[in-house]
Each structure stands twice: as structure tokens, then as C-alpha cells.
Amino acid sequence: MISLLTIARLGAELSVIRMGAHVVNSWIPWITWGSVVFGLASAFAWFYASTIKVTRERVVAQRIKEAERNGEKPNLAGVTLDGWDMSGTFAAQSKWNACGAVLAACAIALQAVGNALASV
């Protein structure tokens, strides 16, 4: 037979669980907004990656500077298209695509955490 003391203990434990769930649930809006911010930043990075162009002059200047730093002769070979250096543009796009992917992963991780906490 269940005693009154056991019922009181169960009631106290349930109230503590409810308080803990309230604290956890108060974080969910912040986590959701964090996910939105990371998602928007990811979209910006991927859009920027699709539009970035690197000029031939910028690549040549960078290669000369790097060769002087290393004490070598600069390699000025390259392919241009409409004044844009192909390898420099590809490298810049790759960097911004990687940034967009990391930001999207953070957004997805926050969404997963928010959904997991909502089910507590």
C-alpha cells in the first residue's frame, strides 16, 4: 500500500522535474533564433561564394609578394576569363563555400538540440 509520505515525495520529485523542464524550455527560443541566424549567415556565405570574382592583378600581386617572402621567382602563369583569374576565383569560392557549409551545419545542430529539448 502506498503511504502518504511516498505520494508527497513523488509530488515533490515531479515539481522539480517540471521546474527543470521549464528552465530547459526557456532556452528553446534562443536556440531557435541562433539557428535562424546561422542559417541566414550560411545563405549569405553561399550567395557571396557564387558571386565572388578575383582579378588577375590581385593574384599576380599576391604571387609576387609570396615569392619575395620565400625568396623564389614568382610563377605568374594563369588563366583569365573576362579579366578574372580562374584559379584565384575558384580558391575564393571554395573558401566561402566551406564557410557556408560550416554555418549550415551549426544551424542544423541547433535545430536538432532545440527539437530534443522540446521533447523533454
Beta strands, then each sheet from edge to edge (+ up, - down):
strand 1: 80-81
strand 2: 84-85
sheet 1: 1+ 2-
end
